[in-house]
């Protein structure tokens, strides 16, 4: 290049070629001859071949070109015309096999030119190749190395101006083709250039001189080529960006190390705006992920400029880089082509290396041909290898197998330890690998990405036991013995010298990975009866587990049977007065208090609404479905502490974190006044005034059957009554009329003895037997107890149904829980069916709330609380089952509360019928029945809630059914039909808002509230110096939540709760309520099973 500019500059300055286009190229044949005859006769002789008139250049779209270099890609052996004539047809046949339609010839390779400018000589290998291309239906373009051309002209001496133009003219004439692509055309700032400037160009400024010189070259070549042939296009090969945006605000968002405008003194942007080029070919050095020369940013910047200047743009892909540079994986060419699809006017592509196409680097040519043949799924083209399981690459496990599950771009192979992996119909791959004890290594490869796994397997047969703390139990209690061990192990426990065999439980637990080898084992032991005044120490509990000859044991906390108290003193109960007519506040029954204001005792006080209650005759973390959840501020008498729980004299067991304790005098008289019975807000209600917020229990009398998870199974839910038993109440009033109550037709008071203590019982008659859906309870702003009952009428219209797509963001806010893993993930199936179910129930008239568990963090334990906030009439949690045995199949629906059993049965029947008839159809039976169990999402007692196991992820056939959108629609429809059938059982109608009320009795109570010490829960049982006289609770405690005012139409919606109960969370350090941030921790679920 330096030789060119030494000669060029003197010619430029001497002849004034910088003055404009007219001085560069003669406009007429006569002007050319007269102007140049003293400088160089060669161009004058050829000027007669110049043409004028309209451009006939054709710029194709859909170009698929390959760059060819003589002596490299062809003409490599015996360089004779005969061998070339034989070689070229085979070459173009090969290129046709690559689905190419254009060739671009590189005319200068490593300083060796494959052209000459002798007009009387033959056209050589280049000319023959151009001709052969045309004969075989290919378009032909040639590169012209500008620097090399100038070197040739200056080396021959004579007038450079006319010599340079004549050389370009001869090149265009001799090698007629569709287009000439100019390359290597920058001006360089060198000492030699500056010396030349000082000699011949001083006065216009050095930089200006460099820019003007470069423009002269491009302008001259453009005009000469166009005047030589009006069918030959002029192109610029873009090797570098015009300018980065950091250097020029009009530049591109790139970090190119060479900028044409500043480093080449070449204003390519201005050249396009001036029309010097018909097309550009952008050389794409970067990948679509490159941070400096991002393919998309590079091409889109030039595309926008080409659109503004009516210039055709083509892309030169460096396919030889596949597998050689970072980011150049086997999918890179397809990614680039896919990006170009968003630029509709782009002209096409050229591939820089024929040898790269021939080598099929990483299979890139094979996939390229598939792309041309529209066999590539461009929707997944930008997908990378995504692993759902395992989520870590280096870890220790106690499982015997590891599940590999994920997805990838189906256009490219995935290799697992060198073997191809296939996607299933759900778009995933899934397989299990056996692990040997010790270190295991695996590698997965996809599109240049390799994931190395190092997994160490250890053996831990007995993972954990539930009872690790010492506990004190009542005589005759059923102690729960619970352990986590390998599925298939034999697990036993020894307590009090007795050996109990623990049974492996089916179903998942929140504290167990659904994909692990571990299972929960449960057994029960009934301790001996208590002895009055004497404790019985049974010692520590020992657990043993044996698995494939390996035995492990753990020692749990001790078990002590508490001393049996002296028999309770006799409580005098007066006879009931006539209750046959509607009351207006008349007292109909009285009894003496258990503890008077002269007695001292320790109280238990609940901290939150909907506090979960456990049976004092049991241990463990499974709540009792026949003990009501209690509102905040409820008072009970303390009996003892046991591990993480406190026990009351009423037979209840509370988690220590859910209550506070304090010492004071007994309640004494605690009058109950029924203020109103009626309807409001779609619910029936009973409003009750109590002197003190004593505990109560709402149940439906019925028989239970033993099931695997407890003795609370229901075979036929059809009670005609609802019973409410009140603790520590000393008088009750006659009931108002039930004329305005849609759920109950009447009520009556009597007494019932519980643990030797008489209590008042209110028995309510259902208007339709079996049509009952739970009871909510809270204290309103006036301190009145509001007992609310949904009225389950038949129509779905107006029903609020909350759907929980199981798993998702339910453990932490930072990581999505996929649930059970198989050929699909449980979470993906749950979500897909939930969306369909939402649509179908909405179409049926229901108001549907689908929890956005796929994108929002909702702690699993709090999801029912969220549902309550929406005023739920029903809660459905959708899940998929899993088992170690791949043959396990079918559907099952879990319930906790007895009144949820009809819903569970209805859904199970509809869903299993769908599988039997529409999925299997071969006699396979799918019903695993409705079942009692205790899951986080089924513990609600104010509306029916069930957990639906829609099938087994671990069963390949069933998994693929659940992953199929068509079957998902059928599953959703079956569940919707089950919901509809559940409500259709009802013959009730909601009669609208209204109530029967007793006179206001708010001023009748004058007692004081039992006081709490400044530090409640210390367990201090010393007698206070000054006795405190109890008075009615005036609702000054800060724990009560919002409720209704004392009106005829109270707000019967459930109040918000400050913090939801969390089954299984265990803390004994403090008796005050402490909860951790859900984003960072999950409550210990203990024995509460949640999928």
KOLMARMAR-842137 format. One line per 8 residues: their letters; for each residue x, y, z of C-alpha. Coordinates in steps of 0.5 Angstrom, whole numbers. Example, Ala and Ser with C-alpha at 12.3 -4.5 7.8 and 13.67 -1.06 7.14 Angstrom:
BEGIN
AS> 25/-9/16 | 27/-2/14
This chain:
BEGIN
XXXXXXXX> 0/0/0 | 6/5/2 | 8/4/-6 | 1/6/-8 | 1/12/-4 | 8/15/-6 | 6/15/-13 | -1/16/-12
XXXXXXXX> 0/23/-8 | 4/26/-13 | -1/24/-19 | -7/27/-15 | -4/33/-13 | -1/35/-20 | -7/33/-24 | -12/35/-19
XXXXXXXX> -16/29/-18 | -18/31/-11 | -23/36/-14 | -29/31/-16 | -31/25/-19 | -30/29/-26 | -23/29/-25 | -23/22/-23
XXXXXXXX> -26/19/-29 | -28/22/-36 | -35/23/-37 | -34/22/-45 | -30/18/-49 | -27/24/-52 | -26/27/-46 | -22/21/-44
XXXXXXXX> -18/21/-50 | -16/28/-50 | -14/29/-42 | -10/23/-42 | -6/22/-48 | 0/25/-45 | 0/21/-39 | -2/14/-41
XXXXXXXX> -5/11/-47 | -7/5/-44 | -13/7/-41 | -15/12/-47 | -15/6/-52 | -20/2/-47 | -24/8/-46 | -28/6/-52
XXXXXXXX> -31/0/-48 | -34/5/-43 | -42/5/-42 | -47/10/-40 | -54/9/-39 | -59/7/-33 | -56/1/-28 | -58/-6/-30
XXXXXXXX> -55/-9/-24 | -59/-14/-21 | -58/-15/-13 | -61/-22/-11 | -64/-24/-5 | -63/-31/-2 | -56/-31/-3 | -52/-37/-1
XXXXXXXX> -45/-36/-3 | -39/-39/-1 | -32/-36/-2 | -27/-40/-7 | -20/-39/-7 | -16/-42/-13 | -10/-46/-12 | -14/-47/-5
XXXXXXXX> -21/-50/-6 | -19/-51/-14 | -14/-51/-19 | -10/-55/-14 | -6/-60/-18 | -4/-60/-25 | -5/-53/-27 | -7/-54/-34
XXXXXXXX> -14/-52/-38 | -15/-59/-39 | -15/-61/-31 | -19/-55/-30 | -24/-56/-35 | -25/-63/-31 | -25/-60/-24 | -30/-55/-24
XXXXXXXX> -36/-58/-26 | -35/-63/-20 | -34/-57/-16 | -40/-54/-18 | -44/-60/-17 | -41/-61/-10 | -43/-54/-8 | -50/-55/-11
XXXXXXXX> -50/-61/-5 | -49/-56/0 | -55/-52/-3 | -51/-46/-5 | -53/-41/-11 | -47/-37/-11 | -39/-36/-11 | -35/-31/-9
XXXXXXXX> -28/-32/-12 | -22/-29/-8 | -17/-26/-13 | -11/-25/-9 | -9/-30/-4 | -2/-30/0 | 1/-25/-5 | -1/-29/-11
XXXXXXXX> -6/-26/-16 | -10/-31/-20 | -12/-25/-25 | -8/-21/-30 | -10/-15/-34 | -7/-17/-40 | -13/-16/-45 | -10/-20/-51
XXXXXXXX> -8/-26/-46 | -13/-31/-44 | -17/-31/-38 | -14/-36/-34 | -17/-40/-28 | -21/-35/-26 | -24/-33/-32 | -25/-41/-33
XXXXXXXX> -28/-41/-26 | -33/-35/-27 | -35/-38/-34 | -36/-45/-31 | -40/-42/-25 | -45/-39/-30 | -46/-45/-34 | -48/-49/-28
XXXXXXXX> -53/-44/-26 | -49/-40/-20 | -48/-33/-20 | -41/-31/-19 | -37/-25/-16 | -30/-23/-15 | -26/-20/-10 | -21/-14/-12
XXXXXXXX> -16/-13/-7 | -15/-5/-8 | -8/-5/-5 | -6/-10/-9 | -9/-7/-15 | -5/0/-14 | 1/-4/-13 | 1/-7/-20
XXXXXXXX> -1/0/-23 | 5/4/-19 | 10/-2/-21 | 9/-1/-28 | 10/7/-28 | 7/12/-32 | 1/16/-30 | -2/13/-24
XXXXXXXX> -9/17/-25 | -11/14/-32 | -7/8/-30 | -11/6/-24 | -17/8/-27 | -15/4/-33 | -13/-2/-29 | -20/-2/-26
XXXXXXXX> -23/-2/-33 | -19/-8/-35 | -21/-12/-29 | -28/-11/-30 | -28/-12/-37 | -24/-18/-37 | -27/-22/-31 | -34/-20/-33
XXXXXXXX> -39/-22/-27 | -45/-20/-23 | -41/-16/-18 | -34/-14/-16 | -33/-14/-8 | -27/-9/-6 | -23/-11/0 | -17/-8/3
XXXXXXXX> -18/-1/2 | -16/3/8 | -11/9/8 | -6/8/13 | -2/13/17 | 5/12/17 | 12/16/16 | 12/15/9
XXXXXXXX> 5/17/8 | 7/23/12 | 13/25/8 | 9/24/2 | 4/29/5 | 9/34/6 | 12/34/-1 | 5/34/-5
XXXXXXXX> -1/35/0 | 1/40/5 | -4/46/6 | -10/42/7 | -9/38/13 | -6/31/14 | -12/28/17 | -16/31/11
XXXXXXXX> -11/29/6 | -12/22/9 | -19/22/8 | -19/25/1 | -14/20/-1 | -19/14/1 | -25/17/-2 | -22/18/-8
XXXXXXXX> -20/11/-9 | -27/8/-7 | -30/14/-12 | -26/12/-18 | -26/5/-17 | -34/5/-16 | -35/10/-22 | -30/6/-27
XXXXXXXX> -33/-1/-26 | -40/2/-27 | -38/6/-33 | -35/-1/-35 | -41/-5/-34 | -48/-3/-32 | -49/-10/-30 | -44/-11/-25
XXXXXXXX> -45/-9/-18 | -40/-5/-14 | -39/-8/-7 | -35/-6/-1 | -33/-12/4 | -34/-9/11 | -28/-12/15 | -29/-7/21
XXXXXXXX> -34/-3/24 | -35/5/22 | -34/7/29 | -36/5/36 | -41/9/40 | -36/11/45 | -32/14/40 | -38/17/35
XXXXXXXX> -45/18/38 | -47/15/31 | -43/9/32 | -45/2/33 | -46/-1/40 | -39/-5/39 | -32/-5/42 | -29/-6/35
XXXXXXXX> -21/-6/36 | -21/-3/29 | -25/3/27 | -25/4/20 | -27/12/21 | -21/13/25 | -16/7/24 | -17/7/16
XXXXXXXX> -19/14/15 | -25/11/11 | -31/14/12 | -35/8/10 | -42/11/12 | -41/17/8 | -39/12/2 | -46/9/3
XXXXXXXX> -50/15/3 | -46/18/-3 | -48/12/-7 | -41/9/-8 | -43/2/-7 | -49/-2/-9 | -48/-7/-4 | -44/-9/2
XXXXXXXX> -42/-15/5 | -41/-15/13 | -35/-20/15 | -38/-23/22 | -32/-24/27 | -37/-24/33 | -42/-29/35 | -49/-28/38
XXXXXXXX> -46/-28/45 | -40/-24/44 | -39/-18/48 | -35/-14/43 | -37/-15/36 | -44/-18/38 | -47/-21/31 | -54/-18/32
XXXXXXXX> -51/-11/34 | -46/-11/28 | -51/-14/23 | -57/-9/25 | -53/-3/25 | -50/-4/18 | -57/-6/16 | -61/0/18
XXXXXXXX> -55/4/15 | -57/0/8 | -64/1/9 | -63/8/9 | -58/8/3 | -62/3/-1 | -56/-1/-1 | -56/-9/-1
XXXXXXXX> -53/-12/5 | -50/-19/5 | -47/-23/11 | -40/-26/11 | -40/-32/16 | -33/-35/18 | -36/-42/19 | -28/-44/19
XXXXXXXX> -29/-42/27 | -34/-47/29 | -31/-51/34 | -24/-47/34 | -26/-40/38 | -30/-39/44 | -38/-39/43 | -37/-42/36
XXXXXXXX> -41/-48/37 | -45/-52/32 | -51/-48/33 | -47/-41/32 | -49/-41/24 | -56/-43/25 | -57/-37/31 | -54/-32/26
XXXXXXXX> -58/-34/20 | -64/-34/25 | -62/-27/27 | -62/-25/20 | -69/-27/19 | -72/-21/23 | -69/-17/17 | -73/-18/12
XXXXXXXX> -69/-14/6 | -63/-17/8 | -60/-20/1 | -57/-27/4 | -50/-30/6 | -43/-32/4 | -39/-38/8 | -32/-36/8
XXXXXXXX> -29/-43/8 | -31/-49/3 | -26/-53/7 | -30/-52/13 | -37/-54/10 | -33/-60/7 | -31/-62/14 | -38/-61/17
XXXXXXXX> -35/-58/23 | -39/-61/30 | -44/-62/25 | -45/-55/23 | -46/-57/15 | -51/-62/17 | -55/-58/21 | -54/-52/16
XXXXXXXX> -57/-56/10 | -63/-58/15 | -64/-51/16 | -64/-49/8 | -69/-55/8 | -74/-52/13 | -72/-58/18 | -70/-54/24
XXXXXXXX> -74/-52/30 | -72/-45/30 | -77/-44/36 | -71/-48/40 | -65/-45/37 | -63/-41/42 | -64/-46/48 | -58/-49/51
XXXXXXXX> -57/-55/55 | -62/-54/61 | -61/-58/67 | -67/-59/72 | -64/-65/76 | -58/-65/78 | -58/-58/80 | -51/-58/83
XXXXXXXX> -45/-61/79 | -41/-63/85 | -45/-66/91 | -45/-72/96 | -52/-76/96 | -54/-82/100 | -59/-84/94 | -57/-90/90
XXXXXXXX> -59/-87/84 | -58/-80/81 | -64/-77/76 | -61/-73/70 | -67/-69/67 | -67/-63/63 | -68/-60/56 | -64/-58/50
XXXXXXXX> -64/-55/43 | -67/-61/39 | -63/-59/33 | -57/-61/36 | -55/-68/39 | -53/-68/47 | -48/-73/49 | -48/-77/56
XXXXXXXX> -41/-80/57 | -41/-80/49 | -48/-83/48 | -53/-79/44 | -59/-77/49 | -66/-77/46 | -72/-72/48 | -78/-75/49
XXXXXXXX> -85/-72/47 | -85/-67/52 | -79/-64/50 | -75/-67/56 | -69/-72/57 | -70/-76/63 | -66/-82/65 | -63/-85/72
XXXXXXXX> -56/-87/73 | -54/-92/79 | -49/-90/83 | -43/-94/86 | -41/-92/93 | -36/-87/93 | -34/-82/87 | -38/-82/81
XXXXXXXX> -36/-78/75 | -41/-76/68 | -40/-71/63 | -46/-68/58 | -44/-65/52 | -49/-60/48 | -47/-55/43 | -40/-54/45
XXXXXXXX> -42/-54/53 | -40/-59/57 | -42/-60/64 | -38/-65/69 | -41/-68/75 | -37/-71/81 | -42/-75/85 | -40/-78/91
XXXXXXXX> -45/-83/94 | -45/-85/102 | -49/-89/105 | -54/-87/111 | -60/-92/112 | -63/-88/118 | -63/-81/116 | -67/-78/122
XXXXXXXX> -72/-79/127 | -78/-74/129 | -78/-74/137 | -71/-72/139 | -73/-68/145 | -76/-71/152 | -83/-71/152 | -88/-72/158
XXXXXXXX> -95/-75/156 | -101/-77/159 | -103/-84/161 | -106/-88/155 | -103/-83/150 | -102/-86/143 | -94/-84/142 | -92/-83/134
XXXXXXXX> -86/-86/133 | -83/-83/126 | -77/-84/122 | -74/-83/115 | -70/-89/112 | -69/-92/106 | -75/-94/102 | -75/-102/103
XXXXXXXX> -71/-102/110 | -74/-105/116 | -75/-100/121 | -77/-102/128 | -77/-98/135 | -76/-100/142 | -80/-96/147 | -81/-98/154
XXXXXXXX> -78/-105/153 | -83/-106/147 | -81/-107/140 | -86/-103/135 | -85/-104/127 | -86/-98/123 | -89/-98/117 | -87/-94/110
XXXXXXXX> -92/-89/108 | -94/-88/101 | -94/-80/99 | -89/-75/99 | -87/-70/105 | -85/-63/105 | -78/-65/109 | -77/-70/104
XXXXXXXX> -74/-70/97 | -79/-73/92 | -74/-76/88 | -70/-79/94 | -69/-86/96 | -72/-84/103 | -79/-85/106 | -82/-84/112
XXXXXXXX> -84/-90/117 | -89/-89/122 | -91/-93/128 | -95/-92/134 | -95/-94/141 | -100/-94/147 | -97/-92/153 | -100/-95/160
XXXXXXXX> -105/-91/164 | -103/-86/168 | -102/-87/176 | -105/-82/181 | -99/-78/184 | -94/-82/180 | -90/-81/174 | -87/-87/170
XXXXXXXX> -81/-86/166 | -81/-91/160 | -73/-89/158 | -71/-86/151 | -74/-89/145 | -69/-93/140 | -70/-94/133 | -66/-99/128
XXXXXXXX> -66/-99/121 | -64/-105/117 | -62/-104/109 | -59/-109/105 | -55/-112/111 | -53/-105/113 | -56/-103/120 | -56/-97/123
XXXXXXXX> -59/-94/130 | -61/-87/133 | -63/-86/140 | -69/-81/141 | -72/-77/147 | -74/-80/153 | -82/-81/154 | -85/-80/161
XXXXXXXX> -92/-82/163 | -95/-76/167 | -98/-77/174 | -105/-77/174 | -108/-72/177 | -113/-72/183 | -120/-73/180 | -123/-67/178
XXXXXXXX> -128/-64/183 | -135/-65/182 | -138/-59/178 | -146/-58/179 | -150/-57/173 | -157/-54/174 | -163/-57/170 | -164/-53/163
XXXXXXXX> -170/-49/162 | -175/-50/156 | -172/-48/150 | -177/-50/145 | -178/-43/143 | -174/-37/140 | -170/-34/146 | -169/-26/147
XXXXXXXX> -163/-27/152 | -166/-31/157 | -161/-36/161 | -163/-43/160 | -157/-47/163 | -152/-46/168 | -146/-49/172 | -141/-48/177
XXXXXXXX> -134/-46/174 | -128/-51/174 | -124/-45/177 | -126/-40/181 | -123/-33/182 | -120/-35/189 | -116/-41/185 | -109/-39/182
XXXXXXXX> -107/-43/175 | -103/-42/169 | -106/-40/162 | -105/-42/155 | -107/-36/150 | -107/-37/143 | -103/-32/139 | -106/-32/132
XXXXXXXX> -112/-33/128 | -113/-41/126 | -108/-43/131 | -108/-51/130 | -109/-55/135 | -107/-62/137 | -110/-68/141 | -106/-68/148
XXXXXXXX> -107/-76/148 | -102/-76/142 | -95/-74/140 | -92/-72/134 | -93/-66/129 | -100/-69/126 | -106/-65/128 | -113/-67/130
XXXXXXXX> -118/-66/125 | -123/-66/130 | -120/-61/134 | -122/-54/132 | -117/-49/130 | -118/-43/135 | -118/-35/134 | -113/-31/137
XXXXXXXX> -114/-29/144 | -117/-36/146 | -116/-38/153 | -114/-45/156 | -112/-48/162 | -105/-50/162 | -103/-57/165 | -96/-59/163
XXXXXXXX> -90/-58/158 | -88/-64/153 | -82/-62/148 | -84/-57/143 | -91/-57/146 | -95/-55/152 | -101/-59/154 | -108/-56/157
XXXXXXXX> -113/-59/162 | -118/-59/156 | -114/-64/152 | -111/-60/147 | -104/-60/145 | -101/-53/142 | -94/-52/139 | -90/-47/144
XXXXXXXX> -89/-42/139 | -96/-41/137 | -98/-39/144 | -96/-35/151 | -97/-37/158 | -98/-33/164 | -101/-34/171 | -107/-31/174
XXXXXXXX> -113/-33/178 | -119/-37/175 | -124/-35/170 | -130/-36/175 | -136/-34/172 | -136/-34/164 | -143/-33/161 | -144/-34/154
XXXXXXXX> -150/-30/151 | -152/-32/144 | -153/-25/140 | -155/-27/133 | -156/-32/128 | -157/-31/121 | -154/-30/114 | -149/-25/111
XXXXXXXX> -144/-24/105 | -146/-31/103 | -145/-35/109 | -149/-37/115 | -146/-34/122 | -148/-35/130 | -145/-29/134 | -144/-30/141
XXXXXXXX> -141/-26/147 | -137/-29/152 | -134/-26/158 | -128/-29/157 | -125/-32/150 | -125/-39/152 | -124/-45/148 | -129/-49/144
XXXXXXXX> -129/-54/139 | -134/-55/133 | -135/-62/130 | -140/-66/126 | -141/-73/130 | -140/-79/126 | -136/-85/126 | -129/-86/123
XXXXXXXX> -125/-91/120 | -117/-93/121 | -113/-91/115 | -105/-91/114 | -104/-84/116 | -109/-84/122 | -116/-86/125 | -120/-81/122
XXXXXXXX> -122/-84/115 | -129/-83/113 | -133/-87/108 | -139/-84/108 | -140/-77/110 | -147/-75/112 | -148/-72/119 | -155/-69/120
XXXXXXXX> -152/-65/126 | -146/-60/128 | -144/-60/135 | -140/-54/139 | -137/-56/145 | -135/-50/150 | -130/-50/155 | -130/-46/162
XXXXXXXX> -137/-43/160 | -142/-42/166 | -148/-40/163 | -152/-40/156 | -158/-37/153 | -163/-39/149 | -162/-39/142 | -165/-34/137
XXXXXXXX> -170/-36/131 | -166/-40/125 | -171/-37/120 | -166/-33/117 | -160/-38/117 | -159/-42/111 | -155/-48/113 | -158/-49/120
XXXXXXXX> -166/-50/122 | -165/-50/129 | -161/-51/135 | -161/-54/142 | -157/-53/149 | -155/-59/153 | -148/-61/157 | -143/-67/155
XXXXXXXX> -138/-69/160 | -130/-69/157 | -125/-71/161 | -129/-72/167 | -131/-64/167 | -138/-62/164 | -139/-57/159 | -144/-54/155
XXXXXXXX> -146/-57/148 | -149/-53/142 | -152/-58/137 | -154/-55/131 | -159/-59/126 | -157/-58/118 | -162/-57/114 | -159/-62/109
XXXXXXXX> -155/-68/112 | -148/-68/110 | -148/-61/107 | -143/-58/111 | -137/-55/109 | -133/-52/115 | -133/-47/120 | -129/-41/121
XXXXXXXX> -128/-37/128 | -125/-30/130 | -127/-25/135 | -130/-18/132 | -128/-11/133 | -133/-11/139 | -130/-18/142 | -136/-22/140
XXXXXXXX> -134/-29/137 | -136/-30/130 | -137/-37/128 | -138/-37/120 | -141/-42/116 | -140/-43/108 | -147/-44/105 | -145/-50/100
XXXXXXXX> -151/-49/95 | -151/-52/88 | -149/-47/83 | -142/-46/82 | -144/-39/80 | -141/-34/86 | -137/-40/89 | -129/-38/90
XXXXXXXX> -125/-43/88 | -117/-43/89 | -113/-47/85 | -106/-48/88 | -101/-51/82 | -96/-55/87 | -89/-54/88 | -86/-48/84
XXXXXXXX> -83/-42/89 | -86/-45/95 | -79/-47/99 | -75/-41/97 | -76/-35/93 | -69/-36/89 | -70/-43/87 | -76/-46/83
XXXXXXXX> -78/-53/86 | -80/-58/80 | -83/-63/85 | -82/-70/83 | -78/-71/77 | -79/-76/71 | -80/-75/64 | -83/-69/66
XXXXXXXX> -83/-65/72 | -89/-65/77 | -89/-57/77 | -90/-56/70 | -95/-61/70 | -99/-58/76 | -98/-51/72 | -101/-53/66
XXXXXXXX> -107/-57/69 | -108/-51/73 | -109/-46/68 | -114/-51/64 | -118/-52/70 | -118/-45/72 | -121/-44/65 | -126/-49/65
XXXXXXXX> -129/-47/72 | -129/-40/70 | -133/-42/64 | -138/-46/69 | -139/-39/73 | -134/-40/79 | -130/-34/81 | -123/-38/80
XXXXXXXX> -116/-35/83 | -110/-39/81 | -104/-38/85 | -98/-36/81 | -93/-41/84 | -89/-41/78 | -87/-34/79 | -89/-31/86
XXXXXXXX> -86/-34/92 | -92/-37/96 | -89/-41/102 | -93/-48/102 | -95/-47/109 | -98/-40/108 | -102/-42/101 | -109/-44/105
XXXXXXXX> -108/-37/108 | -107/-34/102 | -114/-37/99 | -117/-35/106 | -116/-28/104 | -120/-29/97 | -126/-31/101 | -125/-38/99
XXXXXXXX> -131/-43/98 | -126/-49/96 | -118/-50/96 | -115/-55/91 | -108/-57/91 | -106/-60/84 | -100/-65/85 | -97/-71/81
XXXXXXXX> -95/-78/85 | -88/-81/85 | -86/-88/87 | -79/-92/87 | -83/-97/83 | -84/-95/76 | -91/-99/75 | -94/-95/81
XXXXXXXX> -100/-92/77 | -107/-88/78 | -110/-83/82 | -112/-81/89 | -114/-75/93 | -113/-73/100 | -117/-70/105 | -116/-68/112
XXXXXXXX> -122/-65/115 | -128/-70/115 | -133/-65/111 | -127/-65/105 | -128/-73/104 | -134/-72/99 | -130/-67/95 | -124/-72/95
XXXXXXXX> -129/-78/93 | -132/-74/87 | -126/-71/84 | -123/-78/85 | -129/-82/82 | -129/-77/76 | -121/-77/75 | -120/-84/75
XXXXXXXX> -126/-86/71 | -123/-81/65 | -116/-85/66 | -120/-92/65 | -124/-90/59 | -120/-85/56 | -113/-86/57 | -112/-93/58
XXXXXXXX> -119/-97/56 | -116/-104/57 | -119/-105/63 | -113/-102/67 | -116/-99/74 | -114/-92/76 | -117/-91/82 | -113/-91/89
XXXXXXXX> -119/-88/92 | -120/-82/97 | -115/-82/103 | -114/-79/110 | -108/-75/111 | -105/-69/114 | -102/-64/108 | -100/-57/109
XXXXXXXX> -105/-55/104 | -111/-59/107 | -111/-57/114 | -116/-51/113 | -123/-52/117 | -127/-46/115 | -127/-49/107 | -126/-56/104
XXXXXXXX> -119/-57/101 | -116/-63/98 | -109/-65/95 | -110/-68/88 | -105/-73/86 | -107/-73/78 | -102/-79/76 | -95/-82/77
XXXXXXXX> -89/-78/74 | -85/-84/76 | -89/-88/71 | -87/-87/64 | -94/-88/61 | -98/-84/66 | -92/-78/66 | -93/-77/58
XXXXXXXX> -100/-77/59 | -100/-72/64 | -95/-68/60 | -100/-68/53 | -104/-62/53 | -110/-66/50 | -110/-70/56 | -108/-64/61
XXXXXXXX> -115/-62/58 | -118/-68/60 | -115/-68/67 | -117/-61/68 | -125/-63/66 | -125/-69/70 | -123/-65/76 | -128/-59/74
XXXXXXXX> -133/-64/74 | -132/-67/80 | -132/-60/83 | -139/-59/80 | -142/-66/82 | -139/-64/90 | -144/-58/90 | -149/-61/86
XXXXXXXX> -150/-65/92 | -153/-59/95 | -161/-58/96 | -160/-51/100 | -161/-44/97 | -158/-38/100 | -164/-34/103 | -160/-27/103
XXXXXXXX> -158/-23/109 | -162/-23/115 | -161/-25/122 | -165/-26/129 | -162/-22/134 | -163/-22/142 | -162/-15/146 | -156/-12/146
XXXXXXXX> -152/-15/153 | -146/-11/152 | -146/-8/158 | -148/-14/163 | -141/-16/164 | -136/-12/169 | -131/-17/171 | -123/-16/169
XXXXXXXX> -119/-19/164 | -114/-24/167 | -107/-20/167 | -101/-23/163 | -94/-22/166 | -89/-17/162 | -85/-23/160 | -90/-29/159
XXXXXXXX> -88/-36/158 | -83/-36/163 | -87/-42/167 | -87/-38/173 | -92/-41/178 | -91/-37/184 | -97/-34/187 | -97/-27/186
XXXXXXXX> -97/-22/192 | -103/-19/190 | -109/-23/187 | -112/-20/181 | -119/-21/180 | -121/-23/173 | -126/-19/169 | -128/-20/162
XXXXXXXX> -124/-19/156 | -125/-12/153 | -121/-14/147 | -115/-9/149 | -110/-15/147 | -106/-13/140 | -107/-20/138 | -114/-20/135
XXXXXXXX> -116/-19/128 | -121/-15/124 | -128/-17/124 | -135/-15/124 | -138/-9/128 | -145/-11/132 | -150/-10/126 | -155/-14/124
XXXXXXXX> -151/-16/118 | -144/-17/120 | -138/-18/116 | -137/-26/116 | -131/-26/111 | -125/-29/115 | -120/-24/118 | -113/-23/116
XXXXXXXX> -108/-27/120 | -102/-24/123 | -98/-30/121 | -101/-37/119 | -100/-43/123 | -94/-47/121 | -95/-55/122 | -89/-58/125
XXXXXXXX> -84/-52/126 | -81/-53/133 | -78/-48/138 | -78/-49/145 | -73/-43/147 | -79/-38/148 | -86/-38/148 | -87/-32/144
XXXXXXXX> -89/-33/137 | -83/-32/133 | -83/-33/125 | -77/-33/121 | -77/-30/114 | -80/-34/109 | -75/-32/103 | -69/-35/107
XXXXXXXX> -72/-41/111 | -78/-46/111 | -81/-49/117 | -79/-56/119 | -85/-60/117 | -84/-65/122 | -89/-70/120 | -94/-66/116
XXX> -94/-68/109 | -94/-63/104 | -92/-65/97
